[in-house]
Amino acid sequence: MNALDTESFDVVIAGLGPTGLVLAHLLGQRGHRVLVLEREPVFYGNARAVYTDDECMRVFQAVNMADELQQRMLRETPCQWVAPDGSVMAQYCPTERPFGWPVVNFFYQPYLESTLAERLERYPNVEVRRGRELTQFTREGDGVTIVHEATQTYRFTDSSDAKTTANGPPAPRTVHARWLIGADGGRSTVRTLLGIEMTGKSFPEPWLVVDLKAKSPDASGLRHVPYFNFFCNPDGPVVSCPQPDGHHRFEFMLMPGDTKEEMEKPETVRRLLSRYVNMVTCGGQATIPIVAAVSRVAKVHYAEIVAAISSRSAGPGTRANIDEFVETTASALERVGGATRGRAILILNPAEPPQLMRDTVFVLSDDADESAVRASIEAMVAEVQTYVPGYRLKQELQFDHVRVSVPGLGEVSGLKTSAFLEVEGAADYLPAFAGNLDIMTSASRATGERIARFLASQGP
């Protein structure tokens, strides 16, 4: 290629990460002709950074991207330092906005990068070439001559060092620019060719990073860890970081004796995550077993439960989160109980003297043998009684063959099973009418014992 074939740009940016993307926007809106070279041939979809502050939001604002990006951020999420016993030692949650934007913003990096990359299309003077890697450059009096070629080896994930080899030839090309900017990250070719060592500090301790995505659309499985928590446990510090759209990150510090190979085993990851298990609501603990018992016999199309608890046993947490109670319980009726559609209703009963917890369960299933359904429910009640002795059927099960209209399902015919439950507390610490609290405590204990048995089975 001769000099007449050499393309010219005002600026060449090496790297299409967050820094290169924002810089391309800033230069593009000022009319400069920009070329961005990105070694990865396709979008690199791994999450790395999780947080940005108000000063960065001002930079996004400068390129008219702040409002769109913030729609997919968690804003002003409290940050907590938590002791091993679960008590909160300190909390940081700034609500003042000295620069006009929240100080704390958690994001999911693939969303942020893909949005910034897509919006570069608004600048006809900005060109992005993926799968092209800068290989050398020469500084000249009026700028820089840059050679780039098709990436020959690349990786798609941070989870391993495995690389993929390209099939095509390198096909080197030369471009000229007034300025070359290296924004190509920790493995910067620009920095290497300049002989500049990477400076800065990092944590000397190795960490296992686990990125999760909730399966349910409402991310109900991760609602119990809504804050950014530093678990300050001397036996193994943990970071829990919420992210938008059901994403969540856990980080576990490797302790002396831990190995990378052992920590990355699926059974080890499950063991570490099991400490942060979520418990279904008290109404769900009482009623979902009944729906699941019917599901063992016939397909359940619809399940509706009504949980009535004494208003004296409903604390401020329950009262402030009734909508979440209803949504979480309805979702669990489907995901755990097996119903196609679920609905939950909560009643705070102000009666005096306080009444025991009562639960009504309506289940619409395919036609089935009533005796088989009855036997399955009675067996389930007996199983729940092993850890909640005060759990019982208040009266005989009722069966009806019906044809009804179910929202979202249309006309459905089959067997309607009605179960009427009562939950009496043990009255050893809480009053007997607080069966809603007792069933949560008992279920949590049973879950903890089950986890302990699993951990013991894994050996030292």
N, C-alpha and C positions, 0 to 999 in steps of 0.2 A: 504494500500500500504506500503510495507516495504522498507527499505533503498536500497535494490538491485533494486527496481523498479523505484527509483527516477532518473529522467533525470538530466543531468548536462550540464550547459552552462557557457561560460565565462562571458556573460553579459545578464541580462534580462532587457528589457525596458518596462515600463508600459506606454502605450499611443502611438498611431500611427498618431499624428498630425504632423505639419511641423518639430517641434524639434525632435520628435522621429524618423521620417523618415530620416532626414539628419544624425542623429547620427547612425542609422542602416546602412546607406551607408558608413559612415566613418569607422565604426568598421568592416563592411563586407569586404571592400576592403583591410583591414589589416589582414584578415584571422581569425578574432575572431569568435567563435561560438556564435550566438546571437539568442535570442528568444524575439519577440515583442508580448505583450499581449494588445489587443484592446477591450475595453468593448462593443463598438457598433458592432453588428453582420454584418452589411453591411456598405459600404462607406458612411460617413457622408457628404452629398452634399451641405451643406449651406455655403455661402460665409461669411467670417468674416474679416480677414485681407485683405488689398487691395494694400499694398505698400511694396517694399523692396529697399534697397540702394546698393551702390557699394560694401560695405564690405560683405554683404550677398551674392552678386553675386560671390565674391571670394570664399566663402565657397562652393557654388554650383559648381564652377569651380574645387575645390579640389576633388569633387566626380564625375567629368566628366559629369555634368548635366547642366552646365550654358548655353551652346549653345542651347540645346533643349528647356529648359525652357524659354529662352529669346525670342524664336520665337513666343510665345504667351503672350508677354508683350507689354505694351505701354511704349516706352522709351523717356526720356527727355521731358515729357509732362509739359508745363508751369503750375505753381501754382500761383493763383491770389487771391488778396483780393479786393473784389468788394463792392462799396458803394451802398446804396439803390437806387440811380438814375442810376445805371448801369456802372458808371465810375470806371476804374481800379485804385485803390489806390496804389497797389504795386504788383510786379510780381517777382517770383523766378524761374529761369530756368537755373541752372548750366549746362554748356556744357563741361567744362573741366573734364577729367577722370583721376584723380590722381592714382587710383588703376586699371586702364584699363577698367573699366565698367561704364556705365551711373550711375549717382548719383540718378536719379529719375526713378523708374520702377514700373508701375502699373500692377497688375496681377489679375486674377480671381482664388481665392483660390481652388475651386474644381478641376480646371485644374492642378494647381501646385501639389496638394496632390496626385491626381490620377496618374500623370506622375511619380512622385517620387516613389509611391507604386509599379507601374508596373515594374519599372526598378530595383527593389530589386530582381527580378527573376534572375538577372545575378550572384547573390551570393548564391551558394548552401549551404553555412554555415550560412545563415540568414533565420529564419523561422518566419512567421507571423501567429498568431492565433487570428482570429476575433471572437467576441462574447464570449471572455474569460476575466474575470475580476479578478484582484488581490484582495484577501480578507484579507490576513494576511501574515506576514513574520517574521522571527526570525534571528537575527544576530548571527553568530557563528564565531569561531576563523578563519576559512579559507574562509568565505564568508557569504552567505545568503540562508536560506531555505524559499521558497516562495510557498504559496498555492493560486491556482487560480481555478475558477469555471465558469460554463456557466452563462452568465449575465441573471439575472432573471427579472429585470425591466430596460427599456432603453427608450430613446426618439430619434426621428429622426430629430427634428427641433428645432431651437431656438425661433420659433414664438409662442410657448406655452409651458407650463409645463406638458402637457399631456404625459403620459408614457404608454408603452406597456408591458404586462406581457408575459414572455416566457412560452411555453408549456412543455418543457422538464425538467428533473431533474437537479440540480446544477452540479452533477458529478465532485466533487472536485479532483484536481490533485496537486501533489507536485513536484517542481523542485528545483535544487540547482544551485547557480551561485556564481561566485567570486564577482560579482558586481550587484547591483540592482539600476536602474536609474528611477526616477519618472519624466515622461514627460507627465503626464495625466491631464494637464490643470488646469482650475480654480476650478474644482471639484475633485482635486487630492486625491485619496485614500492614496497614499504613504505619502503625507504631513500630512494628517489627523492622520494616525496611528503613525507618529513621533511626533505629537503634535505641529507641526509648523504652525503658522498662516500665511495666505497669506499677503505679504507685497507689497508695491507699491502704486501708486496713480491712480485715475481714475477721470473722470469728475463728479462732483456732480450733474450736471443737467441731467435729463432724455432726451433721444432723440428718435424720431421715425425714424427707418431705413427702407427705401423702395428700394428694389433691382429690377431693370427692365431688361428685355431682349427684344431688338428690334425684331419685327416680320419679317422685310424685311432682306434678306441676306446681303445687303450692309449697314444695320444699318442707313439708311438715316434719319430715324426719330429722331436720337440723334446727328446728325452732328453739330447742332447749339450749342451744349454744349461740345466742345472738350477739354476744359481745366479743371484742378482741381481748382474749385472755392470755396472760402469762401465768402459767401454773408453776409456782416457785417450789417445786418438790426436789429436795436434795437427792432423792433416789432416781430422779430423771426429770429434768425440766421439760415442759411441753408448751408449745404455742398453738393457740386455736384462733383461726382467723376467718371470719365470715366474709363472703364475697357475694355479689349480686347473682340473681337468677338461679339460686340453689347450689352455687359452688361454695366449697369450704375447704380450707387448708389446715392440716395439722402438721406440726413439726416436732419431732422427738429427738432430743439430744442423745447421742451415743455415749454411754458411760464406760469407764475402764472395764475392759473385758468383752465389750460388745464388738461384733465384727459386722462389716458391711454385708457380707453374705447372709449372716443369720438375721440381721434386721430386715432385709429385703424379702425374706420368705413370707408368703401369703399368710401362714398361720401366725407369724410374729406380728404382722400388721393388724390382723383381726384381734389378737390379744391386746395390743396397745389401744386400738379404737374401742374395745369393749368397755373401757372405763367411762366412756362418754355416752353410754346407751341412753335412749330416751324412753320414758314411760308414758303409756297412753293415759288419758284422763280417767278419773274415778268412774265416770259413767261408762267409759269404754271398757274398763277392767271388769265391770259387773255384767255388761250386756254382750260384748263381742263373743265371749265363750258360747253363749246360746246360739248366736248366728252361725258360728263355726260348727257347732254341733249339728245344726240342720244341714249345713253344707256338706257334712260327711255322708248324708243320706241322699240329698237331692240338690239340684242346681237352684241357688237362691237368686231371684231376680231383684228383690227389693227388701230392705230391712230398715225399720224405723224404730227408734228407741226414745223413751221419755224418762229422763232421770230426775227424780224429785229429792232434794236434800234439804235439811233444816237450814234456815237462813243463819242460824247461830253457828253452824259448822262451815259456813262459806266465808273465808277470809278475804282480805283486800286483793290478793292475787287472783282468786277466782272471779271476784266481782269485776275486776278491771280487764279480764280476758275472756268474757263469756263468748264473744264471737269466735275467738280462737278455740275455745272448748268445743263449740258446735262444729266448726270446720274440721278440727283434728279428729273428733270422734266419728263424724260422718265418713271421713277418708279412711279411718281404720276399720269401719264396718265393711268397707269394700276391700281394702288391701289385706287385712288380717282375717276378717270374718268370712270373706268370699262372696259378698253380695255384689251384684252388678251395679246397683245404686243404693246409697245409704243416706239416711237423714237422722239428725239428732236434735233433741229438744231438752233444754235444762230448765227446771223449775226450782226457785228458791222458796221453800215453804215457811211462812212466818208463824205457823201455828204454835201455840203454847198450851201444854208443855210441848217441847220439841219432838217431832216425829222421827222415826227411824228412816234411813235411806230406802226409798222405794224405786224400782225400775220396771218399766213396762216395755216389752219387746214384741214387735210385730214383724213376722217374717213371711214373705210371699215366695214360695218355691214351686218347682214343678210338682205335679201330683206325685205323692209318695205314700208308702205304707205308714199309717199313723203310729202304729206300735213301734216301728223302727225309729221314727223320729223321736217318740217319747223315750225310748231306751237310750238313744244317743244323748238327748238333753240330760236325762237323769244321771248318766255316766259322767257327763261334763260337770254337772253341779257337784257331784261327789269329788271330782278331781280338784275343783276350785276350793272346796271345803278343806282340803288337806293343808292349805296355807291361809285360808280365810274361814275359820270355823263358823262365823256368824252369817255366812252366805247361804241362802235357802230359797226354794220356791215358796211363795206365799200362798198359792192355791193351785189347783189342778190345771194342767195345760189345756188349752182350748184349740180345737181344730175346726176350720170351715173351708169348704170348697167354693172359691169365689172367682169372679171375672171382674177386674177393675182396670181403670186407666192409670198408668204410672207415668208421671212427667219424664220425658226423655226416652221412654220405652214404649209408650202406646198401650194398647189393650193387652193385658196379661191375665191368663187364667191359670189356676193351680191351687195349691194347698196353702191356706193362711194359718200360721201357727202363732198363738198368743201366749206369752210367758209373763208371769207376774212375780217379781223378785223382791226380796227384802235383805238388807245388809245391816246387821247389828254389830256395833263395835265391841271389842273385847272389854272395854271399860276398865282396863288396867292403868291407863294414864289419861286418855281422852274419854269423854262421856260416851255412853252406849249409842246415843243418837248420831254420833259422828262416824257412822259406818263408811262414809265417803273418804274420810281421812285414813281410817283403819285399813281399808282395802288397798289404798295406795301404799301405805307403809308395808303391809304384808306382801304385796306383789313386788315391791322393790327388794325386800329381803329375799324372797324366793328367787328373783332374778339374780341378785348378787351371789346367792349360794350356787346357782346354776353356772354362773361365770367362773366361780371359784373351782367347781368340779372340772370345768373345761380346762382351766389353767393348770390344775394339778395333773390332768391327764397328759399334758404336753411335756411333763418332766422338767428338771431344773434348767 
